[in-house]
Amino acid sequence: MTTIKMPAAGDRAAPAHPSEEMLRILAERRSTSAAMLADPGPDNAQLDLILQLAARVPDHRKLVPFRFIVFDGEGRERIGDAVIAAARAGNAKQDKLSDDQLRSLFLRAPTVVAVISSVDPAHKTPVWEQELCCGAVCYNVLLASHASGFAGQWLTEWLAFDQNFHQSLGLGANERIAGFIYLGTAIDAPIERDRPAVSDIVTRY
C-alpha cells in the first residue's frame, strides 16, 4: 500500500533533492511487449494513483489537453465489438483478420489505458505544445506504472487512427488517441535494447 501524499493546490513544492531510486527507475524502465503482459494488473486504487501521477506534467496555461479511457475486466471484451465494427467498415487491411483476432487486441493485457489528446485549436497556446503535454502524460503512465511494480507498453496501431473507432469512443472533433498504454505483470524480463550515445544527440554552444 503506497503512502504517497499528493500535494494540494497552493502547497509549496518540495525542493529538488538527489534520489538514487528515481535515477535507477529512469535507467532501468523498459517497455514490455503487450503479448508478454499477464495478471495481475493494477487494481482501481493503484490505477487511480498512476493516472493522478501521470497527469502531473508541464501544461502551459493549465489547459489539461488530455483525458483517459480505461479498459479493464469485462470492458476489454465489450470494446471488442467496436474493434470488429471498425475493421469491417472499409478497413481493407484489418478486415482480413478474424473476429477473434480483432477481439483479442484489448485482451493482451489486464489493463489498457487510452490517452486522449484533447487540444483547443482556438487557444493561444500552440497546438504543438498541447500535444507535447499529452505525450508527456503517456510516458508518465509508464513511469508511474513501473514505480508501482507493473510493466507496460505504449502502442498506437491502426485503431489510434481509425475514425470509425474514434466515433465508437465518443471522441470530439479535436480529439485524437495519443496511445494505448497496456499494463500488467511481465511474464519475463525484457532484453535491453541499444540506446543512443549522448555524444550523438547533443550539440553544445
C-alpha contacts under 8 A as a table, 3 or more apart, distances in Angstrom:
res1	aa1	res2	aa2	distance
7	P	11	D	6.25
7	P	13	A	7.79
8	A	11	D	5.60
19	S	22	M	5.33
19	S	23	L	6.41
20	E	23	L	5.14
20	E	24	R	6.09
21	E	24	R	5.00
21	E	25	I	6.26
22	M	25	I	5.13
22	M	26	L	6.34
23	L	26	L	5.13
23	L	27	A	6.13
24	R	27	A	4.98
24	R	28	E	5.97
25	I	28	E	5.23
25	I	29	R	5.66
25	I	143	L	7.77
25	I	146	H	7.61
25	I	147	A	7.09
26	L	29	R	5.71
26	L	143	L	7.79
29	R	143	L	7.32
29	R	146	H	6.74
30	R	151	A	8.00
30	R	190	P	7.09
30	R	192	E	7.16
31	S	151	A	6.96
31	S	152	G	5.70
31	S	153	Q	5.08
31	S	154	W	7.66
31	S	190	P	7.52
32	T	36	M	6.56
32	T	37	L	7.25
32	T	151	A	6.08
32	T	152	G	5.49
32	T	153	Q	5.54
32	T	186	A	6.79
32	T	189	A	7.84
32	T	190	P	5.97
33	S	36	M	5.27
33	S	37	L	6.96
33	S	152	G	7.38
33	S	153	Q	5.97
34	A	37	L	5.34
34	A	108	R	5.76
34	A	109	A	6.09
34	A	152	G	7.06
34	A	153	Q	6.03
34	A	182	Y	6.02
34	A	183	L	7.69
35	A	108	R	5.60
35	A	109	A	7.30
36	M	186	A	5.81
36	M	187	I	5.43
36	M	188	D	7.06
37	L	108	R	6.90
37	L	109	A	5.30
37	L	110	P	7.58
37	L	151	A	7.29
37	L	152	G	7.59
37	L	183	L	6.99
37	L	184	G	5.11
37	L	185	T	5.28
37	L	186	A	4.80
37	L	187	I	5.93
38	A	41	G	7.33
38	A	108	R	7.82
38	A	109	A	5.83
38	A	110	P	6.37
38	A	184	G	5.46
38	A	185	T	5.15
38	A	186	A	6.33
38	A	187	I	6.38
39	D	109	A	7.50
39	D	110	P	5.82
39	D	184	G	5.87
39	D	185	T	5.83
40	P	110	P	6.74
40	P	184	G	5.89
40	P	185	T	5.88
41	G	109	A	7.73
41	G	110	P	5.16
41	G	111	T	5.99
41	G	150	F	7.00
41	G	183	L	6.17
41	G	184	G	4.13
41	G	185	T	6.26
42	P	45	A	7.76
42	P	46	Q	5.33
42	P	47	L	5.47
42	P	111	T	7.34
42	P	150	F	7.31
42	P	183	L	7.62
42	P	184	G	6.97
43	D	46	Q	5.25
43	D	47	L	6.00
44	N	47	L	5.15
44	N	48	D	6.03
45	A	48	D	5.12
45	A	49	L	6.37
46	Q	49	L	5.25
46	Q	50	I	6.22
46	Q	148	S	7.57
47	L	50	I	4.88
47	L	51	L	6.10
48	D	51	L	5.28
48	D	52	Q	6.01
49	L	52	Q	4.95
49	L	53	L	6.06
50	I	53	L	5.24
50	I	54	A	6.02
50	I	141	V	6.23
50	I	144	A	5.29
50	I	145	S	6.08
50	I	148	S	7.75
51	L	54	A	4.77
51	L	55	A	6.14
51	L	141	V	6.43
52	Q	55	A	5.34
52	Q	56	R	6.99
53	L	56	R	5.41
53	L	140	N	7.17
53	L	141	V	7.61
53	L	144	A	6.61
54	A	57	V	7.03
54	A	137	V	5.23
54	A	138	C	7.29
54	A	139	Y	7.75
54	A	140	N	4.51
54	A	141	V	4.97
54	A	144	A	6.73
55	A	137	V	5.85
55	A	140	N	7.62
56	R	137	V	7.66
57	V	133	C	6.67
57	V	136	A	6.45
57	V	137	V	6.42
57	V	140	N	7.99
58	P	133	C	6.36
59	D	62	K	5.12
59	D	63	L	6.62
59	D	64	V	6.68
59	D	130	Q	7.37
59	D	133	C	5.91
60	H	63	L	6.94
60	H	125	T	7.00
60	H	129	E	7.48
60	H	130	Q	7.64
61	R	125	T	7.38
63	L	130	Q	7.93
64	V	67	R	7.88
64	V	118	S	8.00
65	P	117	S	5.97
65	P	118	S	4.59
65	P	119	V	5.08
65	P	120	D	7.43
65	P	130	Q	5.92
65	P	131	E	7.47
65	P	133	C	7.30
65	P	134	C	6.59
66	F	115	V	6.89
66	F	116	I	5.31
66	F	117	S	4.62
66	F	118	S	4.90
66	F	119	V	7.45
66	F	134	C	5.74
67	R	115	V	6.04
67	R	116	I	5.16
67	R	117	S	6.88
67	R	118	S	7.09
68	F	113	V	6.55
68	F	114	A	5.66
68	F	115	V	4.87
68	F	116	I	5.91
69	I	113	V	5.78
69	I	114	A	5.01
69	I	115	V	6.66
69	I	116	I	7.54
70	V	111	T	7.36
70	V	112	V	5.99
70	V	113	V	4.63
70	V	114	A	6.30
71	F	75	G	5.25
71	F	76	R	5.19
71	F	79	I	7.97
71	F	106	F	7.78
71	F	111	T	5.94
71	F	112	V	5.07
71	F	113	V	6.23
71	F	114	A	7.95
72	D	75	G	5.26
72	D	76	R	5.32
72	D	110	P	6.13
72	D	111	T	4.75
72	D	112	V	6.42
73	G	76	R	6.02
73	G	77	E	7.72
73	G	110	P	7.10
73	G	111	T	7.61
74	E	77	E	5.20
74	E	78	R	6.33
75	G	78	R	4.98
75	G	79	I	6.20
76	R	79	I	5.57
76	R	80	G	6.81
76	R	106	F	5.35
76	R	107	L	6.02
76	R	112	V	7.88
77	E	80	G	5.28
77	E	81	D	7.80
77	E	103	R	6.98
77	E	106	F	7.25
77	E	107	L	7.10
78	R	81	D	6.09
78	R	82	A	7.88
79	I	82	A	5.34
79	I	83	V	6.50
79	I	103	R	7.89
79	I	106	F	7.63
80	G	83	V	4.95
80	G	84	I	6.21
80	G	102	L	6.89
80	G	103	R	4.38
80	G	104	S	7.41
80	G	105	L	7.76
80	G	106	F	7.14
81	D	84	I	5.19
81	D	85	A	6.17
81	D	103	R	7.12
82	A	85	A	4.99
82	A	86	A	6.08
82	A	165	F	6.46
82	A	168	S	6.29
83	V	86	A	5.20
83	V	87	A	6.29
83	V	102	L	6.32
83	V	103	R	6.71
83	V	159	L	7.65
83	V	165	F	6.69
84	I	87	A	5.15
84	I	88	R	6.18
84	I	99	D	6.22
84	I	102	L	5.94
84	I	103	R	6.83
85	A	88	R	5.16
85	A	89	A	6.11
85	A	164	N	7.97
85	A	165	F	7.99
86	A	89	A	5.21
86	A	90	G	7.77
86	A	91	N	7.17
86	A	162	D	7.23
86	A	164	N	5.34
86	A	165	F	5.48
87	A	90	G	6.77
87	A	91	N	5.14
87	A	92	A	7.60
87	A	94	Q	5.27
87	A	95	D	5.00
88	R	91	N	6.24
88	R	92	A	7.91
88	R	94	Q	7.72
88	R	95	D	5.33
89	A	164	N	7.50
90	G	95	D	7.52
91	N	94	Q	5.60
91	N	95	D	5.75
92	A	95	D	5.15
92	A	96	K	6.99
93	K	96	K	5.98
94	Q	97	L	5.62
95	D	98	S	7.68
97	L	101	Q	6.01
97	L	102	L	6.46
98	S	101	Q	5.16
98	S	102	L	6.32
99	D	102	L	5.17
99	D	103	R	5.96
100	D	103	R	5.04
100	D	104	S	6.07
101	Q	104	S	5.24
101	Q	105	L	7.04
102	L	105	L	5.74
103	R	106	F	6.79
103	R	107	L	7.39
104	S	107	L	4.90
104	S	108	R	6.52
105	L	108	R	5.98
106	F	109	A	6.97
106	F	112	V	6.95
107	L	110	P	6.96
108	R	182	Y	7.82
109	A	112	V	6.77
109	A	182	Y	5.84
109	A	183	L	5.98
109	A	184	G	5.81
110	P	182	Y	7.76
110	P	183	L	6.47
110	P	184	G	5.62
111	T	182	Y	6.00
111	T	183	L	5.18
111	T	184	G	6.52
112	V	180	F	6.37
112	V	181	I	5.53
112	V	182	Y	4.55
112	V	183	L	6.10
113	V	180	F	5.55
113	V	181	I	4.98
113	V	182	Y	6.53
113	V	183	L	7.91
114	A	177	I	6.84
114	A	178	A	7.56
114	A	179	G	5.84
114	A	180	F	4.42
114	A	181	I	6.27
115	V	134	C	7.66
115	V	137	V	7.81
115	V	138	C	6.63
115	V	177	I	6.08
115	V	178	A	5.55
115	V	179	G	5.52
115	V	180	F	6.35
115	V	181	I	7.57
116	I	134	C	7.67
116	I	175	E	6.53
116	I	176	R	5.73
116	I	177	I	4.69
116	I	178	A	5.63
116	I	179	G	7.42
117	S	131	E	6.55
117	S	134	C	5.86
117	S	175	E	5.37
117	S	176	R	5.16
117	S	177	I	5.99
117	S	178	A	5.83
118	S	172	G	7.94
118	S	174	N	6.07
118	S	175	E	4.59
118	S	176	R	6.88
119	V	127	V	6.38
119	V	130	Q	6.08
119	V	131	E	7.07
119	V	174	N	5.94
119	V	175	E	6.55
120	D	123	H	5.55
120	D	127	V	7.03
120	D	174	N	7.04
121	P	126	P	7.51
121	P	127	V	5.93
121	P	174	N	7.69
123	H	126	P	7.22
125	T	129	E	6.83
125	T	130	Q	7.19
126	P	129	E	5.37
126	P	130	Q	6.60
127	V	130	Q	4.98
127	V	131	E	6.15
128	W	131	E	5.11
128	W	132	L	6.16
129	E	132	L	5.05
129	E	133	C	6.24
130	Q	133	C	5.12
130	Q	134	C	6.57
131	E	134	C	5.09
131	E	135	G	6.31
132	L	135	G	4.97
132	L	136	A	6.29
133	C	136	A	5.17
133	C	137	V	6.50
134	C	137	V	4.97
134	C	138	C	6.56
134	C	178	A	7.15
135	G	138	C	5.16
135	G	139	Y	6.63
135	G	178	A	6.85
136	A	139	Y	5.26
136	A	140	N	6.13
137	V	140	N	4.97
137	V	141	V	6.28
138	C	141	V	5.26
138	C	142	L	6.79
138	C	154	W	7.41
138	C	178	A	7.59
138	C	179	G	7.11
138	C	181	I	7.40
139	Y	142	L	5.13
139	Y	143	L	6.28
140	N	143	L	4.91
140	N	144	A	5.88
141	V	144	A	5.29
141	V	145	S	5.94
141	V	181	I	7.58
142	L	145	S	5.11
142	L	146	H	6.09
142	L	151	A	7.62
142	L	152	G	6.09
142	L	153	Q	7.39
142	L	154	W	7.75
142	L	181	I	7.59
143	L	146	H	5.12
143	L	147	A	6.20
144	A	147	A	5.06
144	A	148	S	6.12
145	S	148	S	4.91
145	S	149	G	6.34
145	S	150	F	5.13
145	S	151	A	6.59
145	S	152	G	7.24
145	S	183	L	7.56
146	H	149	G	5.16
146	H	150	F	5.01
146	H	151	A	5.73
146	H	152	G	7.59
147	A	150	F	7.38
149	G	185	T	7.84
150	F	183	L	6.56
150	F	184	G	5.50
150	F	185	T	5.34
150	F	186	A	7.43
151	A	183	L	5.82
151	A	184	G	5.56
151	A	185	T	5.53
151	A	186	A	5.75
152	G	181	I	6.57
152	G	182	Y	5.26
152	G	183	L	4.43
152	G	184	G	6.40
153	Q	181	I	5.57
153	Q	182	Y	5.20
153	Q	183	L	6.86
154	W	179	G	6.11
154	W	180	F	5.73
154	W	181	I	4.49
154	W	182	Y	6.48
155	L	179	G	5.51
155	L	180	F	5.18
155	L	181	I	6.30
155	L	182	Y	7.67
156	T	159	L	6.89
156	T	160	A	5.21
156	T	161	F	7.97
156	T	177	I	7.69
156	T	178	A	7.15
156	T	179	G	4.82
156	T	180	F	5.84
157	E	160	A	6.00
157	E	161	F	7.71
158	W	161	F	5.54
158	W	162	D	6.28
159	L	162	D	5.08
159	L	165	F	6.45
160	A	165	F	7.94
160	A	166	H	7.73
160	A	176	R	7.43
160	A	177	I	5.17
160	A	178	A	7.25
160	A	179	G	6.74
160	A	180	F	7.87
161	F	166	H	7.83
161	F	176	R	7.79
161	F	177	I	7.32
162	D	165	F	5.39
162	D	166	H	6.31
163	Q	166	H	4.84
163	Q	167	Q	6.26
164	N	167	Q	5.18
164	N	168	S	6.45
165	F	168	S	5.01
165	F	169	L	6.47
166	H	169	L	5.24
166	H	170	G	6.35
166	H	171	L	5.47
166	H	176	R	7.68
167	Q	170	G	4.92
167	Q	171	L	5.88
168	S	171	L	7.80
171	L	174	N	7.98
171	L	175	E	5.71
171	L	176	R	7.20
172	G	175	E	5.11
177	I	180	F	7.64
186	A	189	A	6.48
196	P	200	D	6.76
196	P	201	I	7.25
197	A	200	D	5.36
197	A	201	I	6.94
198	V	201	I	5.43
198	V	202	V	6.04
199	S	202	V	5.70
